[in-house]
C-alpha cells in the first residue's frame, strides 16, 4: 500500500491536481523604490567630496604641512614680501632642525611685536583653520637657524664673517650688499634653544636684538612650528623653502 506525500511549498499544502495559481505581481507585493534624481545624486556626491577634502586638508594642516605668508623684508632675497610658503610640521620632532634651516616659530614672548597682521572675516578664519588659506597671524616669525644648543655664535672674524664654534661661515643667502652683522656679539645658545638671524640683516630684528635679554636672544625649540618646505605662490617664485645647511658643514660640535 502506498501513500502520497503532499507537495510542500513554503509551508503551504497544495493539491497537485489543481492548476498552479499565478503569483501576485512583484509590483504589488514590494514597495516601489523612489528613483533618485540625477541632480540629487550629484549634490550628495559633491557634498561627500567637499567634506573629505576639508577633512584631509585639516589633517594635513594639523600634522604635516601648514601655509603662511611673508609680511616683511627680513628674509630677502630668500623669501620676498607676500610670498606664500608651506611649512613642514615634522621638523622639529620626527625630523631635526639644524644650522642653516629656515624655520617658522611662534613669538611667545612678543619680541617681534604685534604689528603686521591682516584683517580677516569669519570665512577667511575658517579657511585658515582648516588649512586652505595661509595663516596671517602676526605672532609667527620666520628666520634662519645659525646656532643650535651649545653653539657659540659670535661676530665677527677679520673678514667680517660670523663664527660658529670658532669656524667662520660664508653665507651665500645674504641680501646683496649686507654685512653678516654690523653689531658685534658673542653668545652661547642655551639647551633646548636655537639662535636665529634674518637673511636681510639690515632689515631684520633677529636674535641680535635680544642678546641682553634672557637666553641671549635664543628661541625655544618648542616654539618652532616647522621648517619651510616650499614657496608655493606666486607661481613665478615657486621653489624650495630656502634652507641651506652647506655653509655650516665644517662647523665643529660645541665643546661640552
N, C-alpha and C positions, 0 to 999 in steps of 0.2 A: 504494500500500500504506500502510495507516495503522497507527499503533501507539497504544495507550492508555498514558497515563501513570498510574502508580499514585497513588491518593489518599494524601496525606501529612498526618498529624495528629500534631503534637508529636513528629515523628521516628519514629512507628510506622507500618509498612506494613500496610494492611488490604485485604481483598478487598471491593470494593463490593457483591458479591453476598451476602456474609454479613450477617446481621442485626446491627445495632449492639448491642454488649454494654453492658449498663447500667453506669454509673459507680458505683464504691463510694460508699456514703452518706458525706456530709460529716462526719458524726459519727464515722465510722470512720477517716477519713484525717487529721483535725485534732485536736490535743489539746483537750480540753474546758476552757474557761476557768472558773476559780473565781470565782464570783459574790461580790463584796464585800458584806458585810452592811451595812445602814444604820447600825448603831452604829459599825462600823469606819470608814466614810466620814466620819461626824460627828466622830469623835475625831481623825482626820487633819486634817480641815478646821479644827477647833478649835485644834490644835497649831500649824498654819500661821498662823492669825490671831494667836494669842498671841505667837508668835515674831516676826512682823512688827511687832506693837505694841511689843514690847520693843526691837527694833532701832530703830524710829522714835523711841521715847522717848529712847533712849540718844543718838542722833544729834542730836535737838533739844536735850537737856540739855548735850551737848558743844559745840555750835556756835551755838545760837540762844537758848534760854531755860533758866533754872535756878531751882529753887524754894528758898526759905529761910523760916525763921520768925523772928519778932522776940522776943528774950528779955528785953528791958529797956524802961524807960520813956524812954530818952534821945531818942526821936524823936516823942514825943507832941506834939500830937494827930494828927500826920500818920500815924504808924504806932503802933498800940497793941500791948501785950504779947500774944503768941501769934497775932498776925496772920500769915497765910501770904502771902508775896509771890512774884511772878515777876520775875526779873531779865533784862534784855535784854543778852546777851553780846556784841552787836555794838558796844557802846559801853563803853570806847573801842576804837578800831580803825577799822572801817568808818564808824561814827558818832562824832561828837565828844562829849566830856564838857565841859559849860560851867557857869558860875556858876548856882547855883540847882538843879542836878541833885541828886537823891538817889541815892547810889551805895553798893554793897556792895564792900568791899575785904578783902583778906587781911591780917591783923595780923602781918606777918612779923617785926616787932621786939618783939612781945609787950608793946606799950604798954598794951593794954587787958586784960592778964591772961589767965588760962585758965579762970576760973570760968564757970558758967552752962551747961555742956554737959549734955545729957540722956543718960541711959542708953539703949543700944540693944542689939538682938540681931542675929545674923547675917542673919536675914530682912530686918529693917529696914535694915541696912547695904547689903544687895544692892539693895533698892528705892531707897535714896538714891543708890546708884552709878549705876543706870540712869535716875534722874530721876523715879521715880514717887512719891517722898516728899521733903519739904523737907529740905535739908541742915541738920543741927542742930549742926554743928561750932562750937565756941566761938571759934575764931580768925578768924571772919568778923564784920565790923563794918559797920554802916550809919550813914551821916552825910550831911549836905548840903554840897555844894561852895560855898564863898563866895569863894574866890580861886584863880585858876589861875596858871601860871608867869609870873613878872614882876610880878604884882599886889602892891601894898602894902595890907595889911589892918590896920586899927587901930581901937581903941576909946578914946574914942567922941566924937561931937560934943556940942554943948551940949544937944541934945535926947536924948542917950543912944543915938543910932543908931551902928551900925558904919559905918565909911567904907571904901570900896574905891577906891583910886587917887584919894582925896580927895573922892569922891562919896558922900554919905550914902545909906544903903539902908533903906527901910521894909520890914520883914519880916512879912507877914500870917500866916505859918505858925507864928509863935512860940506856945509854950504860954501860955495866958491868965495874965496876972499876972507873967510873967517879963520881966526886962530883957534887952536884946540881949546884955549882958555886965556882970557886976559886977566883972570883973577887967580892968584896963587892959592893953593890949598894942599893939605895932606890929611887924609882921613883913613881910618881902618874900619871896614864895614862890619857892623855887629852881626852876631849869629842870627840866622833866620831873616836876613835883610839883603837888599840889593842897592847899589848906588847907580843913579841914572843921570844921563845927560841928553839934551836935545841935539839934533844934528845941525840946526841953525843956532850956533852957540850965542851969537849976538842978540838973538830974539827969543832965547829960552831961559826962563826962570826955573832951573832944574835943581838937582841936589846941591849945587854950589851955593844957591841962595839960602841954604839952611844948615850950613856946616857948623854954625854956632849953637844950633838947637839940639834937642835930644836925638841921639842916634846919628848925629853928624849929617843929617840930610838923607839918610838911607830910608828906604821904604820897605815895610814888612812884606815878605814873600806872600803871606796870606792875603794881602790886599790886591795881588795881581789877578786880574780877570783872565788873561791869556796872552799868548804870543800872536802877533799879527801874522796872518796866513796869506792874504792877497788883497790887492786893490781891485775892487770889482766895478767901480764907477768913478769917473766917466770911462767910456769904452776905450778911448784912445790912450788911457793910462793903465789899463788892466795889466797887472804884473804881480810878482811875488810881494810878500809883506815887508821886505826891506831888511830883514835880519842878515847880519854878516859876521860870522864868527872867525873868519880867516885872519883878520888883523890881530887877533888875540891868541893865535895858535902857539906862539912862543912864550907866552906868559907862564912863569913857573907857578906851582902851587904856593899858597900862602904859608909862611912859617908858622908852625903851630906853637 
